[in-house]
Amino acid sequence: MIEARHLRVLRAVSTTGSFSAAARELGCTQPAVSQQMKALEASVGTTLLIRTGREMRLTQAGEALVRHASGILAGLTAAEEEVAAIAGLRAGRVRLVSFPSGSSTLVPGALAALRAAHPGTRVSLVEAEPPRSVEMLREGDCDIALAFRYGSCGAEWEDLVVRPLLTDRLIGLVPEGHRLAGEDAVGIAELADESWIAGCPRCRRQLVEVCEESGFTPRIDFATDDYPAVVGLVGAGLGVAVLPELAIESVRPKGVRTVTVEPAVEREIVALTLPDLAQVPAVAATLDRLSLAAAR
């Protein structure tokens, strides 16, 4: 019989490439990992891993089992959460992953309201940008992913439950003494000759696309995922930037002026979960609180 703990170990070995690395990730010993893999191979009646040099490689059977492991583990998590939440959310647990500007603006109010209403529900938070946060959700490493996207991405999230939260517009940042600092609205083409400071990889790609549609390629001299660092670099006169409104709310802009950028660029902020997890009361309650926080 295949056990969930064996699947977790197999997935860790597949991801890390060795028993020792998997043991470090799982917080156990290397012999324990080896023993569990032997037990799993005995259960399925075939070899799942072979050693090539210092690394472990999956056999065809191992690859097939790993492909199914994430869905199986996500289903087990959903079952555990639903059972724990039967008694009116007194023992619920939600693992939330969010991008940084969401963590500092939407998440605090939502979790405070959730704790006030359901003090027995525990919520943990880690930060990750999409698409990594969405991968974590699909891999069973979180229950809700706060994510964003620019425009329509077709079938990107078609297998997930999507809770729209808000539309977040990108705002231009220029140094206080900049020639356009006093303008209410600025065409992005007016910044074609500027040095640019770019944000996270997804925002960076969007910036390049928008600028190229306006007839130029931005010269990106600085790139950082840290929004206060972006503001600091602009404030020091080292360039211009565009940031989401949520990001600007989460920092105290010093030495910069905000301007409306045309054409308007917006990102859609959403909360994502798996269909099975959406039925779990603690997850549903957290989604509701995130919606209320976004509405405010």
ABEGO torsion letter per residue (X at the ends): XBBAAAAAAAAAAAAAGBAAAAAAAAGBBAAAAAAAAAAAAAAAGBBABBBBEABBBBBAAAAAAAAAAAAAAAAAAAAAAAAAAABGGAABBBBBBBBAAAAAAAAAAAAAAAAAABAABBBBBBBBBOAAAAAAAAAGABABBBBBBBEBAEAAAAABBBBBABBBBBBBBBBAABAAAABABBBAAAAAABBBBBBBAAAAAAAAAAAAAAGBBBBBABBBABAAAAAAAAAAGAEBBBBBAAAAAABBBBGBBBBBBOBBBBBBBBBBBBAAAAABAAAAAAAAAAAAAAAX
